[in-house]
Amino acid sequence: MIKSFFVLDFSYDVIDNIPVIFIWSIDKEGNRVVVLEKDFRPYFYAIPKDGSNLESLKNEIMKLGNLKSPILEVKDVDMKYYGNPLKALKITTQIPAYVRAYREEVSKLSGIKDVMEADIRFYMRYSIDSGIRPFYWFDAEVEDISLEKLRVSKAYLLKDVKKVYEDAFPELKIMAFDIEVYSKYGFPNPRKDPVILIGVWTDKGQEQFSAEDDDLKVLRNFSKFVVDYDPDIILGYNSNGFDWPYLLERAKMRNIKLDLGRRENSEPSQGTYGHYSVVGRLNVDLMGFASTVEEVKVKSLDNIADYLGVLPKNERVNLEWYEISSYWEDLKKRDLVKKYNLDDAKSTYLLKNVFIPFGEQLTVISGLPLDQLSMASVGYRVEWLLMREAFKYKELIPNRVEREYATYKGGLVIPPKPGIHENVYVLDFSSMYPSIMIKYNIGPDTLLKDNCEDCWVAPEVGHKFRKSPEGFYKRLLQELLNERREVKEKVKDIRDEYQRRMLDERQRALKVMANAFYGYMGWLGARWYSKEGAEAVTAWGRETISSASKIAIDEGFDVIYGDTDSIFVKGSGDAVALAKKISDLLALEIKIDKHYKKVFFTENKKRYAGITEEGKIDIVGFEAIRGDWCDLAKDIQKRVIEQILTSGVKDAVRLARDVVMRLRRKEFKIEELVIWKSLDKDINDYEVDAPHVAAAKKAIKAGYAVFSGGKIGYVVVKGSGKISDKAEPYFMVKDKNRIDIEYYIDKQIVPSVMRILDSFGVKEDEIKGGGVDITSFFRK
């Protein structure tokens, strides 16, 4: 019979010495099913040395086989490596785990130059070869089979794949969860500290499992709930970093299994990129997506949910992590902990609407399952797309190798003209680096190091790339950019809000993937690494920006700034006509990205702020959106910028002085002065006691849990010695009188606003209240 299946995820097992791939799916009727593939076998490639006798090598390799996993076949095949044709030996065995063992043995043979593609996970190898990929449908001839210990409606044996295609997603069942643990002293330890709460949120509302005295029931009830609700996606926030490892270790201590997968007796297990795999379900840690929200410095769940508006802080219970144990002990406050836990679960659930549609489209494009994709870097996402494309073109996938750190010259920056400018247009090259890669056929497989008569030669660096045939990168980038253009056109005619959202997420995912190709090429961990390619792209980019600037000047415009792929111009001419002329002359699309009523620059590159025709204020490069400053310093800097753009420098100075006076009058909240820093390694590995390290040690000594790899917040209090001696964990300081006010004025507030005001001739004394007449500094 022929049936249709929507793919969620893959797993595999060895049953009766046969590797079996489980394709976890949903059928057209909405049933959760699994399709079993029993005929696919693991393989890798060996590259013979020039002049080697292939038949002799085949015989030598066959002799390496053993009974547990015999070598089934050694076949010579025509492949390409970086675009160059070659002969390779495809070596097929029985059990996936033996691929790596055979790789080592084959590589030692005298006639073998290299072995390749031995490090690709078996089920992903199958996905690449078959074309069956996550969030795609496939039609296949299957037969019903009976398989015990599976939590699905039906199981099928795959006989023949008829078609793989995109279509509308079925409705996916999603649940979110969050845990609370009780730890009176120090970092929570699952060997002794119980799980007191597990909050769950689904489309049906909330559930909560509570431990008044014993957490064994909590663990069992949570597992039972997951099995009964049967979610396709399980959402957490930092669940890979904390919740799952804690629950697993705690279950082990209580002598039970955290059995909640779609195969019985299957616990979550740690897989690639640090994610935890739940068999038959997609475990998605949303913190992986939240890491891209640059505007939020401390990416806690409550901060992210508040910033994105899914659950504002004023609509939920807010507790500090160090308060949970004491609140739990107090029966009058225990309900607050329960509500806090459910609010976290609800926040996680609601964040699905922000992150999951985009993640789904990235999965469709890259082929990387959503749970892995949420934790994988952009480089790995690009690489899986490249690996899938490589298979289509019989291009061997390079091995991953360690490389020494290498740098190269980046994009061109035209120095800014400091001061305030009005009526400024930002002309931005559309997907500049991908377009350059397409225009000049740049890629690791088109790079030529010998003499050539028909090549593109990169300016400054001199790297050469053949003009034809088209390279691996060019073909794929053209597909991505063409599809994006088609999607953007299509979305204009769509009225259905859901469809519009999906298409918009698709075009955004296509843009992100295409723009990542240049960075991937220069990433030291890339399989298809090419420093020459990355250097050539930036060299052509510099030439492009320089040429665009010259055209603008020739057309009577003043270029006040340029950076990598855009130029800022002002003048009385027609900016639309200018953009068209640049596009025509350079054969690269450039368009008006923004029109600022007013914009100001300091003398530093990549640092400006502007207000658009619509009244939106953009701030780039200042501490208002980056840097380790307290909230008060960031807030006043942002407000000073806004004041300059809306009412002028005098009002901005007045505003800054008011904040200094407010500090001296102690009209502040301690939370406004917290300075956050990351603890990138174990506290004992720090050789120097930086302020945040000193604060972390004080917190640990006082019995508080401090998370390695997380952030520590501290304030600076009065006292003698270095700043490190005066840094205290913010939650241990309750009295405002302890705060070192002058430190915050001298090292936080004044420096943050002087980054802007210094360009207008303002002096520090004017901010601190030195009594200088400031009017002489302002001229129109």
VENSULRA-V258232 format. One record per residue. RES is the residue in one letter. PHI is phi in whole degrees, -180 to 180 (NA if undefined). NEAR is the number of other C-alpha atoms within 12 Angstrom. Layout:
res->RES phi->PHI near->NEAR
res->RES phi->PHI near->NEAR
This chain:
res->M phi->NA near->16
res->I phi->-104 near->21
res->K phi->-135 near->29
res->S phi->-111 near->34
res->F phi->-138 near->45
res->F phi->-101 near->41
res->V phi->-86 near->45
res->L phi->-96 near->46
res->D phi->-163 near->43
res->F phi->-127 near->42
res->S phi->-151 near->39
res->Y phi->-148 near->34
res->D phi->-147 near->24
res->V phi->-104 near->25
res->I phi->-121 near->16
res->D phi->53 near->11
res->N phi->64 near->18
res->I phi->-124 near->24
res->P phi->-73 near->28
res->V phi->-120 near->30
res->I phi->-95 near->37
res->F phi->-101 near->41
res->I phi->-101 near->45
res->W phi->-78 near->45
res->S phi->-143 near->45
res->I phi->-127 near->37
res->D phi->-91 near->33
res->K phi->-64 near->22
res->E phi->-88 near->16
res->G phi->88 near->20
res->N phi->-80 near->24
res->R phi->-85 near->34
res->V phi->-135 near->38
res->V phi->-134 near->43
res->V phi->-114 near->47
res->L phi->-103 near->39
res->E phi->-109 near->36
res->K phi->-113 near->28
res->D phi->-102 near->19
res->F phi->-81 near->31
res->R phi->-127 near->34
res->P phi->-72 near->41
res->Y phi->-154 near->40
res->F phi->-152 near->43
res->Y phi->-117 near->46
res->A phi->-122 near->44
res->I phi->-105 near->40
res->P phi->-70 near->32
res->K phi->-70 near->21
res->D phi->-58 near->15
res->G phi->85 near->15
res->S phi->-71 near->19
res->N phi->-84 near->19
res->L phi->-64 near->25
res->E phi->-64 near->17
res->S phi->-64 near->20
res->L phi->-64 near->32
res->K phi->-59 near->32
res->N phi->-64 near->21
res->E phi->-62 near->23
res->I phi->-69 near->37
res->M phi->-60 near->27
res->K phi->-69 near->20
res->L phi->-76 near->30
res->G phi->-64 near->28
res->N phi->-127 near->17
res->L phi->-67 near->15
res->K phi->-68 near->18
res->S phi->-150 near->28
res->P phi->-64 near->28
res->I phi->-79 near->34
res->L phi->-82 near->25
res->E phi->-163 near->25
res->V phi->-127 near->30
res->K phi->-127 near->26
res->D phi->-85 near->24
res->V phi->-134 near->22
res->D phi->-89 near->19
res->M phi->-132 near->26
res->K phi->-129 near->24
res->Y phi->-134 near->29
res->Y phi->52 near->27
res->G phi->85 near->28
res->N phi->-96 near->21
res->P phi->-64 near->17
res->L phi->-159 near->22
res->K phi->-94 near->28
res->A phi->-133 near->34
res->L phi->-105 near->39
res->K phi->-93 near->36
res->I phi->-111 near->39
res->T phi->-110 near->33
res->T phi->-127 near->38
res->Q phi->-98 near->33
res->I phi->-108 near->35
res->P phi->-56 near->37
res->A phi->-63 near->26
res->Y phi->-84 near->31
res->V phi->-59 near->36
res->R phi->-67 near->28
res->A phi->-65 near->25
res->Y phi->-67 near->36
res->R phi->-57 near->33
res->E phi->-66 near->21
res->E phi->-70 near->22
res->V phi->-64 near->38
res->S phi->-64 near->28
res->K phi->-85 near->20
res->L phi->-68 near->26
res->S phi->-65 near->21
res->G phi->-91 near->26
res->I phi->-106 near->31
res->K phi->-83 near->22
res->D phi->-162 near->28
res->V phi->-120 near->35
res->M phi->-140 near->35
res->E phi->62 near->34
res->A phi->-93 near->34
res->D phi->-112 near->29
res->I phi->-95 near->30
res->R phi->-58 near->26
res->F phi->-57 near->34
res->Y phi->-71 near->37
res->M phi->-75 near->36
res->R phi->-60 near->33
res->Y phi->-64 near->33
res->S phi->-60 near->38
res->I phi->-63 near->29
res->D phi->-71 near->26
res->S phi->-84 near->27
res->G phi->83 near->31
res->I phi->-77 near->43
res->R phi->-138 near->39
res->P phi->-58 near->44
res->F phi->67 near->42
res->Y phi->-109 near->37
res->W phi->-95 near->32
res->F phi->-142 near->35
res->D phi->-99 near->29
res->A phi->-151 near->28
res->E phi->-82 near->22
res->V phi->-137 near->25
res->E phi->-133 near->20
res->D phi->-63 near->20
res->I phi->-135 near->18
res->S phi->-105 near->16
res->L phi->-135 near->21
res->E phi->-79 near->14
res->K phi->64 near->16
res->L phi->-116 near->28
res->R phi->-98 near->31
res->V phi->-136 near->34
res->S phi->-70 near->25
res->K phi->-148 near->29
res->A phi->-124 near->32
res->Y phi->-132 near->35
res->L phi->-100 near->29
res->L phi->-77 near->32
res->K phi->-106 near->22
res->D phi->-161 near->25
res->V phi->-87 near->25
res->K phi->-96 near->21
res->K phi->-161 near->21
res->V phi->-121 near->24
res->Y phi->-157 near->23
res->E phi->-92 near->23
res->D phi->-159 near->17
res->A phi->-59 near->19
res->F phi->-70 near->28
res->P phi->-72 near->24
res->E phi->-73 near->20
res->L phi->-93 near->30
res->K phi->-87 near->29
res->I phi->-125 near->32
res->M phi->-130 near->41
res->A phi->-122 near->48
res->F phi->-143 near->45
res->D phi->-153 near->44
res->I phi->-117 near->42
res->E phi->-125 near->43
res->V phi->-122 near->41
res->Y phi->-103 near->37
res->S phi->-142 near->29
res->K phi->-74 near->25
res->Y phi->-131 near->23
res->G phi->74 near->24
res->F phi->-66 near->28
res->P phi->-56 near->32
res->N phi->-121 near->24
res->P phi->-63 near->27
res->R phi->-75 near->22
res->K phi->-134 near->23
res->D phi->-99 near->27
res->P phi->-77 near->34
res->V phi->-85 near->44
res->I phi->-95 near->36
res->L phi->-148 near->42
res->I phi->-130 near->42
res->G phi->-98 near->43
res->V phi->-130 near->41
res->W phi->-135 near->36
res->T phi->-136 near->32
res->D phi->-66 near->19
res->K phi->-93 near->14
res->G phi->112 near->19
res->Q phi->-103 near->26
res->E phi->-139 near->30
res->Q phi->-147 near->35
res->F phi->-115 near->32
res->S phi->-121 near->34
res->A phi->-114 near->27
res->E phi->-79 near->20
res->D phi->-144 near->16
res->D phi->-143 near->21
res->D phi->-91 near->31
res->L phi->-61 near->28
res->K phi->-66 near->26
res->V phi->-61 near->33
res->L phi->-63 near->39
res->R phi->-66 near->28
res->N phi->-67 near->26
res->F phi->-65 near->37
res->S phi->-59 near->35
res->K phi->-64 near->20
res->F phi->-62 near->30
res->V phi->-61 near->36
res->V phi->-63 near->31
res->D phi->-70 near->19
res->Y phi->-72 near->28
res->D phi->59 near->32
res->P phi->-73 near->37
res->D phi->-83 near->43
res->I phi->-127 near->37
res->I phi->-111 near->44
res->L phi->-101 near->49
res->G phi->-141 near->44
res->Y phi->-130 near->42
res->N phi->62 near->36
res->S phi->-69 near->37
res->N phi->-72 near->36
res->G phi->-86 near->26
res->F phi->-134 near->31
res->D phi->-58 near->33
res->W phi->-65 near->37
res->P phi->-61 near->28
res->Y phi->-69 near->33
res->L phi->-62 near->44
res->L phi->-66 near->31
res->E phi->-68 near->28
res->R phi->-66 near->32
res->A phi->-62 near->32
res->K phi->-62 near->20
res->M phi->-66 near->22
res->R phi->-93 near->24
res->N phi->62 near->14
res->I phi->-131 near->23
res->K phi->-102 near->26
res->L phi->-86 near->36
res->D phi->-89 near->31
res->L phi->-143 near->38
res->G phi->-86 near->38
res->R phi->-88 near->42
res->R phi->-114 near->29
res->E phi->-62 near->23
res->N phi->60 near->20
res->S phi->-113 near->26
res->E phi->-91 near->29
res->P phi->-58 near->35
res->S phi->-137 near->25
res->Q phi->-75 near->21
res->G phi->-124 near->20
res->T phi->-69 near->22
res->Y phi->62 near->24
res->G phi->84 near->26
res->H phi->-83 near->36
res->Y phi->-101 near->38
res->S phi->-96 near->36
res->V phi->-113 near->41
res->V phi->-57 near->41
res->G phi->82 near->41
res->R phi->-128 near->48
res->L phi->-103 near->45
res->N phi->-90 near->45
res->V phi->-115 near->46
res->D phi->-91 near->45
res->L phi->-69 near->48
res->M phi->-63 near->36
res->G phi->-62 near->35
res->F phi->-78 near->37
res->A phi->-65 near->36
res->S phi->-63 near->25
res->T phi->-87 near->20
res->V phi->-82 near->24
res->E phi->-66 near->18
res->E phi->-68 near->23
res->V phi->-101 near->26
res->K phi->-74 near->30
res->V phi->-94 near->34
res->K phi->-88 near->29
res->S phi->-73 near->29
res->L phi->-59 near->45
res->D phi->-67 near->37
res->N phi->-67 near->28
res->I phi->-65 near->34
res->A phi->-65 near->37
res->D phi->-70 near->26
res->Y phi->-62 near->25
res->L phi->-85 near->25
res->G phi->78 near->19
res->V phi->-81 near->27
res->L phi->-155 near->27
res->P phi->-60 near->22
res->K phi->-62 near->23
res->N phi->-79 near->15
res->E phi->-116 near->18
res->R phi->-143 near->25
res->V phi->-80 near->24
res->N phi->-116 near->27
res->L phi->-125 near->27
res->E phi->-82 near->24
res->W phi->-58 near->31
res->Y phi->-77 near->32
res->E phi->-91 near->27
res->I phi->-60 near->35
res->S phi->-64 near->34
res->S phi->-68 near->23
res->Y phi->-67 near->25
res->W phi->-67 near->33
res->E phi->-68 near->20
res->D phi->-88 near->14
res->L phi->-60 near->14
res->K phi->-73 near->12
res->K phi->-106 near->19
res->R phi->-58 near->24
res->D phi->-63 near->21
res->L phi->-66 near->25
res->V phi->-64 near->38
res->K phi->-64 near->38
res->K phi->-67 near->31
res->Y phi->-59 near->35
res->N phi->-62 near->42
res->L phi->-69 near->35
res->D phi->-65 near->40
res->D phi->-66 near->46
res->A phi->-64 near->41
res->K phi->-64 near->40
res->S phi->-57 near->44
res->T phi->-62 near->47
res->Y phi->-63 near->40
res->L phi->-70 near->35
res->L phi->-66 near->38
res->K phi->-58 near->37
res->N phi->-68 near->25
res->V phi->-87 near->26
res->F phi->-100 near->36
res->I phi->-67 near->37
res->P phi->-57 near->30
res->F phi->-68 near->33
res->G phi->-62 near->42
res->E phi->-60 near->40
res->Q phi->-70 near->36
res->L phi->-65 near->40
res->T phi->-65 near->37
res->V phi->-59 near->39
res->I phi->-76 near->41
res->S phi->-85 near->41
res->G phi->83 near->40
res->L phi->-89 near->46
res->P phi->-53 near->45
res->L phi->-57 near->44
res->D phi->-68 near->45
res->Q phi->-74 near->41
res->L phi->-60 near->45
res->S phi->-62 near->42
res->M phi->-104 near->36
res->A phi->-80 near->32
res->S phi->-71 near->27
res->V phi->-58 near->37
res->G phi->-59 near->32
res->Y phi->-68 near->35
res->R phi->-63 near->37
res->V phi->-63 near->41
res->E phi->-64 near->39
res->W phi->-66 near->39
res->L phi->-64 near->42
res->L phi->-63 near->41
res->M phi->-65 near->36
res->R phi->-66 near->33
res->E phi->-69 near->29
res->A phi->-59 near->31
res->F phi->-60 near->26
res->K phi->-61 near->21
res->Y phi->-99 near->25
res->K phi->54 near->27
res->E phi->-99 near->31
res->L phi->-65 near->40
res->I phi->-85 near->39
res->P phi->-63 near->34
res->N phi->-73 near->24
res->R phi->-82 near->21
res->V phi->-131 near->15
res->E phi->-83 near->12
res->R phi->-132 near->16
res->E phi->-76 near->10
res->Y phi->-60 near->11
res->A phi->-139 near->16
res->T phi->-117 near->15
res->Y phi->-152 near->20
res->K phi->-69 near->22
res->G phi->-91 near->24
res->G phi->-74 near->27
res->L phi->-81 near->28
res->V phi->-118 near->29
res->I phi->-85 near->29
res->P phi->-52 near->22
res->P phi->-72 near->27
res->K phi->-97 near->26
res->P phi->-60 near->25
res->G phi->116 near->31
res->I phi->-97 near->35
res->H phi->-127 near->32
res->E phi->-115 near->26
res->N phi->56 near->28
res->V phi->-109 near->36
res->Y phi->-104 near->40
res->V phi->-104 near->36
res->L phi->-100 near->40
res->D phi->-120 near->35
res->F phi->-73 near->33
res->S phi->-72 near->27
res->S phi->45 near->35
res->M phi->-57 near->40
res->Y phi->-66 near->45
res->P phi->-60 near->45
res->S phi->-65 near->39
res->I phi->-65 near->41
res->M phi->-63 near->46
res->I phi->-72 near->38
res->K phi->-59 near->32
res->Y phi->-107 near->37
res->N phi->53 near->38
res->I phi->-85 near->47
res->G phi->179 near->46
res->P phi->-65 near->39
res->D phi->-91 near->37
res->T phi->-108 near->38
res->L phi->-69 near->40
res->L phi->-121 near->31
res->K phi->-103 near->17
res->D phi->-97 near->14
res->N phi->-66 near->15
res->C phi->-150 near->17
res->E phi->-92 near->13
res->D phi->-129 near->16
res->C phi->-129 near->23
res->W phi->-86 near->31
res->V phi->-116 near->30
res->A phi->-70 near->32
res->P phi->-63 near->19
res->E phi->69 near->19
res->V phi->-91 near->22
res->G phi->77 near->22
res->H phi->-68 near->34
res->K phi->-113 near->32
res->F phi->-133 near->36
res->R phi->-64 near->31
res->K phi->-79 near->25
res->S phi->-153 near->24
res->P phi->-72 near->21
res->E phi->-61 near->25
res->G phi->-84 near->33
res->F phi->-58 near->40
res->Y phi->-67 near->45
res->K phi->-60 near->36
res->R phi->-58 near->30
res->L phi->-70 near->36
res->L phi->-64 near->39
res->Q phi->-61 near->28
res->E phi->-63 near->24
res->L phi->-65 near->35
res->L phi->-70 near->32
res->N phi->-65 near->23
res->E phi->-64 near->23
res->R phi->-62 near->29
res->R phi->-61 near->23
res->E phi->-64 near->19
res->V phi->-65 near->27
res->K phi->-64 near->24
res->E phi->-71 near->16
res->K phi->-65 near->19
res->V phi->-65 near->23
res->K phi->-63 near->17
res->D phi->-99 near->14
res->I phi->-94 near->17
res->R phi->-100 near->12
res->D phi->-64 near->12
res->E phi->-62 near->13
res->Y phi->-64 near->16
res->Q phi->-63 near->20
res->R phi->-60 near->21
res->R phi->-62 near->24
res->M phi->-63 near->31
res->L phi->-67 near->32
res->D phi->-65 near->27
res->E phi->-65 near->31
res->R phi->-65 near->35
res->Q phi->-65 near->32
res->R phi->-68 near->28
res->A phi->-66 near->34
res->L phi->-63 near->41
res->K phi->-64 near->35
res->V phi->-60 near->32
res->M phi->-66 near->40
res->A phi->-64 near->45
res->N phi->-68 near->29
res->A phi->-84 near->32
res->F phi->-63 near->47
res->Y phi->-62 near->42
res->G phi->-62 near->33
res->Y phi->-61 near->36
res->M phi->-61 near->38
res->G phi->-98 near->32
res->W phi->-80 near->34
res->L phi->-62 near->23
res->G phi->-87 near->26
res->A phi->-73 near->32
res->R phi->-66 near->31
res->W phi->-97 near->42
res->Y phi->-73 near->34
res->S phi->-153 near->35
res->K phi->-63 near->33
res->E phi->-62 near->35
res->G phi->-64 near->43
res->A phi->-64 near->39
res->E phi->-62 near->39
res->A phi->-66 near->39
res->V phi->-61 near->48
res->T phi->-68 near->39
res->A phi->-65 near->31
res->W phi->-66 near->40
res->G phi->-64 near->40
res->R phi->-62 near->33
res->E phi->-63 near->28
res->T phi->-65 near->39
res->I phi->-65 near->37
res->S phi->-63 near->28
res->S phi->-66 near->28
res->A phi->-63 near->44
res->S phi->-64 near->39
res->K phi->-64 near->25
res->I phi->-63 near->28
res->A phi->-61 near->38
res->I phi->-64 near->22
res->D phi->-62 near->17
res->E phi->-88 near->23
res->G phi->90 near->18
res->F phi->-96 near->28
res->D phi->-101 near->29
res->V phi->-90 near->34
res->I phi->-98 near->37
res->Y phi->-171 near->41
res->G phi->-150 near->38
res->D phi->-152 near->34
res->T phi->62 near->35
res->D phi->-134 near->41
res->S phi->-151 near->40
res->I phi->-130 near->45
res->F phi->-105 near->47
res->V phi->-129 near->43
res->K phi->-140 near->33
res->G phi->162 near->22
res->S phi->-89 near->18
res->G phi->-77 near->20
res->D phi->-88 near->20
res->A phi->-67 near->33
res->V phi->-64 near->23
res->A phi->-65 near->20
res->L phi->-61 near->35
res->A phi->-60 near->36
res->K phi->-65 near->24
res->K phi->-66 near->26
res->I phi->-62 near->34
res->S phi->-59 near->27
res->D phi->-66 near->16
res->L phi->-73 near->18
res->L phi->-101 near->27
res->A phi->57 near->22
res->L phi->-137 near->32
res->E phi->-72 near->30
res->I phi->-130 near->32
res->K phi->-142 near->30
res->I phi->-76 near->27
res->D phi->-89 near->23
res->K phi->-148 near->29
res->H phi->-129 near->31
res->Y phi->-94 near->31
res->K phi->-65 near->26
res->K phi->-151 near->36
res->V phi->-145 near->42
res->F phi->-129 near->43
res->F phi->-124 near->38
res->T phi->-93 near->31
res->E phi->-78 near->23
res->N phi->-88 near->24
res->K phi->-71 near->24
res->K phi->56 near->26
res->R phi->-145 near->33
res->Y phi->-158 near->43
res->A phi->-148 near->41
res->G phi->-149 near->38
res->I phi->-118 near->32
res->T phi->-83 near->25
res->E phi->-59 near->18
res->E phi->-87 near->13
res->G phi->89 near->17
res->K phi->-81 near->19
res->I phi->-102 near->27
res->D phi->-103 near->28
res->I phi->-126 near->30
res->V phi->-126 near->26
res->G phi->87 near->25
res->F phi->-90 near->34
res->E phi->-67 near->35
res->A phi->-59 near->36
res->I phi->-126 near->28
res->R phi->-155 near->26
res->G phi->95 near->23
res->D phi->-93 near->29
res->W phi->-120 near->34
res->C phi->-69 near->38
res->D phi->-60 near->33
res->L phi->-64 near->34
res->A phi->-66 near->38
res->K phi->-66 near->35
res->D phi->-65 near->27
res->I phi->-69 near->39
res->Q phi->-64 near->39
res->K phi->-62 near->35
res->R phi->-70 near->33
res->V phi->-65 near->40
res->I phi->-60 near->45
res->E phi->-61 near->34
res->Q phi->-66 near->29
res->I phi->-61 near->37
res->L phi->-75 near->35
res->T phi->-106 near->25
res->S phi->-129 near->18
res->G phi->117 near->24
res->V phi->-70 near->35
res->K phi->-56 near->29
res->D phi->-66 near->24
res->A phi->-66 near->33
res->V phi->-64 near->43
res->R phi->-60 near->28
res->L phi->-63 near->33
res->A phi->-62 near->43
res->R phi->-65 near->31
res->D phi->-62 near->25
res->V phi->-67 near->33
res->V phi->-60 near->35
res->M phi->-65 near->23
res->R phi->-65 near->21
res->L phi->-62 near->32
res->R phi->-66 near->22
res->R phi->-86 near->15
res->K phi->62 near->22
res->E phi->-95 near->18
res->F phi->-154 near->23
res->K phi->-104 near->22
res->I phi->-57 near->33
res->E phi->-60 near->24
res->E phi->-70 near->28
res->L phi->-105 near->40
res->V phi->-69 near->36
res->I phi->-108 near->34
res->W phi->-104 near->34
res->K phi->-140 near->31
res->S phi->-81 near->28
res->L phi->-101 near->27
res->D phi->-78 near->17
res->K phi->-146 near->18
res->D phi->-60 near->17
res->I phi->-58 near->28
res->N phi->-79 near->16
res->D phi->-88 near->12
res->Y phi->-79 near->18
res->E phi->-84 near->11
res->V phi->-115 near->12
res->D phi->-83 near->22
res->A phi->-67 near->24
res->P phi->-53 near->31
res->H phi->-69 near->37
res->V phi->-70 near->39
res->A phi->-61 near->32
res->A phi->-65 near->40
res->A phi->-63 near->44
res->K phi->-65 near->32
res->K phi->-66 near->31
res->A phi->-66 near->30
res->I phi->-64 near->27
res->K phi->-62 near->18
res->A phi->-82 near->20
res->G phi->96 near->19
res->Y phi->-91 near->30
res->A phi->-79 near->32
res->V phi->-124 near->34
res->F phi->-91 near->28
res->S phi->-66 near->24
res->G phi->91 near->16
res->G phi->-101 near->25
res->K phi->-123 near->28
res->I phi->-121 near->39
res->G phi->-106 near->40
res->Y phi->-139 near->40
res->V phi->-124 near->44
res->V phi->-102 near->41
res->V phi->-108 near->34
res->K phi->-66 near->24
res->G phi->148 near->19
res->S phi->-104 near->12
res->G phi->93 near->12
res->K phi->-73 near->16
res->I phi->-59 near->25
res->S phi->-59 near->26
res->D phi->-70 near->25
res->K phi->-103 near->29
res->A phi->-83 near->41
res->E phi->-125 near->40
res->P phi->-56 near->40
res->Y phi->-60 near->34
res->F phi->-78 near->28
res->M phi->-101 near->31
res->V phi->-116 near->28
res->K phi->-109 near->16
res->D phi->-98 near->18
res->K phi->-60 near->25
res->N phi->-66 near->20
res->R phi->-79 near->22
res->I phi->-68 near->33
res->D phi->-83 near->29
res->I phi->-59 near->30
res->E phi->-66 near->23
res->Y phi->-60 near->27
res->Y phi->-67 near->37
res->I phi->-69 near->35
res->D phi->-76 near->21
res->K phi->-111 near->24
res->Q phi->-124 near->37
res->I phi->-66 near->42
res->V phi->-62 near->39
res->P phi->-60 near->29
res->S phi->-67 near->38
res->V phi->-83 near->47
res->M phi->-70 near->35
res->R phi->-58 near->33
res->I phi->-99 near->46
res->L phi->-71 near->40
res->D phi->-58 near->26
res->S phi->-67 near->25
res->F phi->-106 near->31
res->G phi->80 near->24
res->V phi->-77 near->30
res->K phi->-106 near->28
res->E phi->-58 near->30
res->D phi->-59 near->23
res->E phi->-68 near->29
res->I phi->-78 near->36
res->K phi->-78 near->32
res->G phi->96 near->23
res->G phi->-80 near->15
res->G phi->85 near->13
res->V phi->-77 near->16
res->D phi->-75 near->16
res->I phi->-89 near->25
res->T phi->-63 near->19
res->S phi->-69 near->14
res->F phi->-86 near->19
res->F phi->-111 near->21
res->R phi->-133 near->13
res->K phi->-85 near->11
